[in-house]
Amino acid sequence: MQKPDSHTIHEATKKAKQQLSIASLQKKSKYKDITEQQYNELFECAQAFALLILESFTNDELIEQEL
């Protein structure tokens, strides 16, 4: 498994934002006062976390292949 390119990451982020818009997130009491900037920061953090998990998974696969 290879690390996705920046275009793939951008498309995945765009799709996730369509599925979880700021308006739908604001309907939840925890996020009712979320701003556009906070919304974007939330997605950036989630994206970084997801990429770290993916990188860990791909590194584990590479290690197993080397053994």
Backbone as JSON Lines, residues from 0, in Angstrom:
{"i":0,"aa":"M","n":[0.85,-1.18,0.0],"ca":[0.0,0.0,0.0],"c":[0.89,1.24,0.0]}
{"i":1,"aa":"Q","n":[0.59,2.18,-0.89],"ca":[1.38,3.39,-1.01],"c":[0.65,4.56,-0.37]}
{"i":2,"aa":"K","n":[1.45,5.55,0.05],"ca":[0.88,6.77,0.6],"c":[0.14,7.5,-0.52]}
{"i":3,"aa":"P","n":[-1.08,7.97,-0.28],"ca":[-1.84,8.65,-1.34],"c":[-1.18,9.98,-1.7]}
{"i":4,"aa":"D","n":[-1.37,10.38,-2.96],"ca":[-0.81,11.66,-3.39],"c":[-1.69,12.81,-2.9]}
{"i":5,"aa":"S","n":[-1.2,14.03,-3.07],"ca":[-1.91,15.2,-2.54],"c":[-3.27,15.4,-3.2]}
{"i":6,"aa":"H","n":[-3.4,15.04,-4.47],"ca":[-4.69,15.17,-5.15],"c":[-5.73,14.25,-4.52]}
{"i":7,"aa":"T","n":[-5.33,13.02,-4.23],"ca":[-6.23,12.06,-3.61],"c":[-6.65,12.53,-2.22]}
{"i":8,"aa":"I","n":[-5.71,13.07,-1.47],"ca":[-6.0,13.59,-0.13],"c":[-6.97,14.76,-0.23]}
{"i":9,"aa":"H","n":[-6.73,15.65,-1.18],"ca":[-7.61,16.81,-1.38],"c":[-9.03,16.36,-1.72]}
{"i":10,"aa":"E","n":[-9.16,15.39,-2.61],"ca":[-10.48,14.89,-3.01],"c":[-11.19,14.22,-1.83]}
{"i":11,"aa":"A","n":[-10.45,13.47,-1.03],"ca":[-11.05,12.81,0.14],"c":[-11.52,13.84,1.16]}
{"i":12,"aa":"T","n":[-10.73,14.9,1.36],"ca":[-11.12,15.97,2.28],"c":[-12.37,16.68,1.78]}
{"i":13,"aa":"K","n":[-12.41,16.95,0.48],"ca":[-13.56,17.61,-0.13],"c":[-14.83,16.76,0.06]}
{"i":14,"aa":"K","n":[-14.7,15.46,-0.16],"ca":[-15.84,14.56,-0.01],"c":[-16.3,14.5,1.45]}
{"i":15,"aa":"A","n":[-15.34,14.47,2.38],"ca":[-15.69,14.43,3.8],"c":[-16.41,15.72,4.22]}
{"i":16,"aa":"K","n":[-15.95,16.85,3.71],"ca":[-16.59,18.13,4.05],"c":[-18.0,18.21,3.46]}
{"i":17,"aa":"Q","n":[-18.24,17.56,2.32],"ca":[-19.58,17.53,1.74],"c":[-20.51,16.68,2.62]}
{"i":18,"aa":"Q","n":[-19.97,15.6,3.14],"ca":[-20.78,14.71,3.97],"c":[-21.03,15.28,5.36]}
{"i":19,"aa":"L","n":[-20.08,16.06,5.87],"ca":[-20.22,16.66,7.19],"c":[-20.0,18.16,7.07]}
{"i":20,"aa":"S","n":[-21.01,18.83,6.6],"ca":[-20.9,20.28,6.39],"c":[-20.88,21.0,7.74]}
{"i":21,"aa":"I","n":[-20.46,22.25,7.69],"ca":[-20.43,23.04,8.92],"c":[-21.84,23.21,9.49]}
{"i":22,"aa":"A","n":[-22.83,23.33,8.61],"ca":[-24.22,23.49,9.06],"c":[-24.69,22.25,9.81]}
{"i":23,"aa":"S","n":[-24.36,21.06,9.29],"ca":[-24.79,19.84,9.98],"c":[-24.02,19.66,11.28]}
{"i":24,"aa":"L","n":[-22.77,20.09,11.32],"ca":[-21.99,19.99,12.54],"c":[-22.52,20.95,13.6]}
{"i":25,"aa":"Q","n":[-22.97,22.13,13.19],"ca":[-23.5,23.12,14.12],"c":[-24.82,22.67,14.76]}
{"i":26,"aa":"K","n":[-25.47,21.67,14.2],"ca":[-26.7,21.15,14.78],"c":[-26.43,20.36,16.06]}
{"i":27,"aa":"K","n":[-25.19,19.92,16.23],"ca":[-24.81,19.19,17.44],"c":[-24.45,20.2,18.52]}
{"i":28,"aa":"S","n":[-24.95,19.99,19.72],"ca":[-24.77,20.98,20.79],"c":[-23.31,21.28,21.08]}
{"i":29,"aa":"K","n":[-22.44,20.3,20.96],"ca":[-21.02,20.52,21.23],"c":[-20.39,21.5,20.24]}
{"i":30,"aa":"Y","n":[-20.91,21.54,19.02],"ca":[-20.32,22.36,17.96],"c":[-21.23,23.49,17.5]}
{"i":31,"aa":"K","n":[-22.21,23.86,18.29],"ca":[-23.19,24.85,17.83],"c":[-22.56,26.22,17.55]}
{"i":32,"aa":"D","n":[-21.45,26.55,18.22],"ca":[-20.82,27.85,18.05],"c":[-19.52,27.77,17.22]}
{"i":33,"aa":"I","n":[-19.33,26.69,16.48],"ca":[-18.1,26.52,15.71],"c":[-18.05,27.51,14.56]}
{"i":34,"aa":"T","n":[-16.88,28.11,14.39],"ca":[-16.69,29.07,13.29],"c":[-16.13,28.35,12.07]}
{"i":35,"aa":"E","n":[-16.11,29.04,10.95],"ca":[-15.55,28.46,9.72],"c":[-14.07,28.11,9.93]}
{"i":36,"aa":"Q","n":[-13.34,28.98,10.6],"ca":[-11.92,28.73,10.85],"c":[-11.74,27.49,11.75]}
{"i":37,"aa":"Q","n":[-12.54,27.38,12.79],"ca":[-12.46,26.22,13.67],"c":[-12.84,24.93,12.94]}
{"i":38,"aa":"Y","n":[-13.83,25.03,12.08],"ca":[-14.26,23.9,11.26],"c":[-13.11,23.42,10.38]}
{"i":39,"aa":"N","n":[-12.44,24.35,9.73],"ca":[-11.3,24.0,8.87],"c":[-10.15,23.41,9.69]}
{"i":40,"aa":"E","n":[-9.9,23.97,10.87],"ca":[-8.85,23.45,11.75],"c":[-9.2,22.03,12.21]}
{"i":41,"aa":"L","n":[-10.46,21.79,12.5],"ca":[-10.91,20.46,12.91],"c":[-10.64,19.45,11.8]}
{"i":42,"aa":"F","n":[-10.93,19.82,10.57],"ca":[-10.67,18.93,9.44],"c":[-9.18,18.72,9.22]}
{"i":43,"aa":"E","n":[-8.38,19.77,9.41],"ca":[-6.93,19.63,9.26],"c":[-6.37,18.66,10.3]}
{"i":44,"aa":"C","n":[-6.85,18.75,11.53],"ca":[-6.39,17.84,12.58],"c":[-6.84,16.41,12.29]}
{"i":45,"aa":"A","n":[-8.07,16.25,11.86],"ca":[-8.58,14.92,11.53],"c":[-7.79,14.33,10.36]}
{"i":46,"aa":"Q","n":[-7.47,15.16,9.38],"ca":[-6.7,14.71,8.23],"c":[-5.29,14.28,8.66]}
{"i":47,"aa":"A","n":[-4.65,15.06,9.5],"ca":[-3.31,14.72,9.98],"c":[-3.34,13.4,10.75]}
{"i":48,"aa":"F","n":[-4.34,13.23,11.58],"ca":[-4.49,11.99,12.35],"c":[-4.68,10.8,11.42]}
{"i":49,"aa":"A","n":[-5.55,10.96,10.44],"ca":[-5.81,9.86,9.49],"c":[-4.56,9.52,8.7]}
{"i":50,"aa":"L","n":[-3.79,10.52,8.31],"ca":[-2.56,10.27,7.55],"c":[-1.51,9.57,8.41]}
{"i":51,"aa":"L","n":[-1.44,9.91,9.69],"ca":[-0.52,9.22,10.6],"c":[-0.88,7.75,10.74]}
{"i":52,"aa":"I","n":[-2.16,7.47,10.84],"ca":[-2.61,6.08,10.92],"c":[-2.27,5.35,9.63]}
{"i":53,"aa":"L","n":[-2.54,5.98,8.5],"ca":[-2.25,5.37,7.21],"c":[-0.75,5.12,7.05]}
{"i":54,"aa":"E","n":[0.06,6.09,7.46],"ca":[1.51,5.93,7.35],"c":[1.99,4.79,8.25]}
{"i":55,"aa":"S","n":[1.44,4.71,9.43],"ca":[1.8,3.62,10.34],"c":[1.44,2.27,9.73]}
{"i":56,"aa":"F","n":[0.27,2.2,9.14],"ca":[-0.19,0.96,8.51],"c":[0.72,0.58,7.34]}
{"i":57,"aa":"T","n":[1.06,1.54,6.5],"ca":[1.89,1.24,5.34],"c":[3.31,0.88,5.77]}
{"i":58,"aa":"N","n":[3.83,1.53,6.82],"ca":[5.16,1.18,7.32],"c":[5.17,-0.24,7.88]}
{"i":59,"aa":"D","n":[4.11,-0.64,8.58],"ca":[4.01,-2.0,9.1],"c":[4.01,-3.01,7.96]}
{"i":60,"aa":"E","n":[3.31,-2.68,6.87],"ca":[3.27,-3.57,5.7],"c":[4.65,-3.72,5.09]}
{"i":61,"aa":"L","n":[5.39,-2.62,5.0],"ca":[6.73,-2.67,4.43],"c":[7.66,-3.5,5.29]}
{"i":62,"aa":"I","n":[7.54,-3.37,6.6],"ca":[8.37,-4.15,7.52],"c":[8.07,-5.63,7.37]}
{"i":63,"aa":"E","n":[6.78,-5.98,7.28],"ca":[6.41,-7.38,7.1],"c":[6.93,-7.95,5.78]}
{"i":64,"aa":"Q","n":[6.93,-7.14,4.73],"ca":[7.44,-7.6,3.44],"c":[8.94,-7.83,3.49]}
{"i":65,"aa":"E","n":[9.65,-7.03,4.27],"ca":[11.09,-7.18,4.38],"c":[11.48,-8.43,5.17]}
{"i":66,"aa":"L","n":[10.6,-8.85,6.08],"ca":[10.9,-10.04,6.89],"c":[10.69,-11.24,6.03]}
